[in-house]
Amino acid sequence: MSVSQSMTDVAYQCLSKRKKEIDFAKLWAEVSKQMSIPEEKLRKKKSQFYSELMLDSRFASLEGNKWDLRNRRKFDEVHIDTSEIAMDDEDLDETLDKSGLDLPTGDDAFDN
């Protein structure tokens, strides 16, 4: 392993060698072992690793906190349909409790 490899690069190599998805805890154990992460840094690095996996488009987060390479998955398995959770501004305004807030009004108000 090269010293310059990132945790996600090591994870990519681990998953490339496997035929199927892996539980996050097992993936983290493999990555931390291969990178020889010191015991006192494991907790901090674990959360950093999880965040980096979420942001790296090479990986797919699956049900049950399992991970796989995105290129091995069908579109429907990794695509999140946001049409049902998207709210327009009118819906948002109705759900917000604005009482107690000092919001600008009149000419000072910002309207889009």
Secondary structure in CASP SS format (residue, H / E / C, confidence):
PFRMAT SS
TARGET T0000
AUTHOR 0000-0000-0000
METHOD secondary structure of the structure
MODEL  1
M C 1.00
S C 1.00
V C 1.00
S C 1.00
Q C 1.00
S C 1.00
M H 1.00
T H 1.00
D H 1.00
V H 1.00
A H 1.00
Y H 1.00
Q H 1.00
C H 1.00
L H 1.00
S H 1.00
K H 1.00
R C 1.00
K C 1.00
K C 1.00
E C 1.00
I E 1.00
D E 1.00
F H 1.00
A H 1.00
K H 1.00
L H 1.00
W H 1.00
A H 1.00
E H 1.00
V H 1.00
S H 1.00
K H 1.00
Q H 1.00
M C 1.00
S C 1.00
I C 1.00
P C 1.00
E H 1.00
E H 1.00
K H 1.00
L H 1.00
R H 1.00
K H 1.00
K H 1.00
K H 1.00
S H 1.00
Q H 1.00
F H 1.00
Y H 1.00
S H 1.00
E H 1.00
L H 1.00
M H 1.00
L H 1.00
D C 1.00
S C 1.00
R C 1.00
F E 1.00
A E 1.00
S E 1.00
L E 1.00
E C 1.00
G C 1.00
N C 1.00
K E 1.00
W E 1.00
D E 1.00
L E 1.00
R H 1.00
N H 1.00
R H 1.00
R C 1.00
K C 1.00
F H 1.00
D H 1.00
E H 1.00
V H 1.00
H C 1.00
I C 1.00
D C 1.00
T C 1.00
S C 1.00
E C 1.00
I C 1.00
A C 1.00
M C 1.00
D C 1.00
D H 1.00
E H 1.00
D H 1.00
L H 1.00
D H 1.00
E H 1.00
T H 1.00
L C 1.00
D C 1.00
K C 1.00
S C 1.00
G C 1.00
L C 1.00
D C 1.00
L C 1.00
P C 1.00
T C 1.00
G H 1.00
D H 1.00
D H 1.00
A C 1.00
F C 1.00
D C 1.00
N C 1.00
END
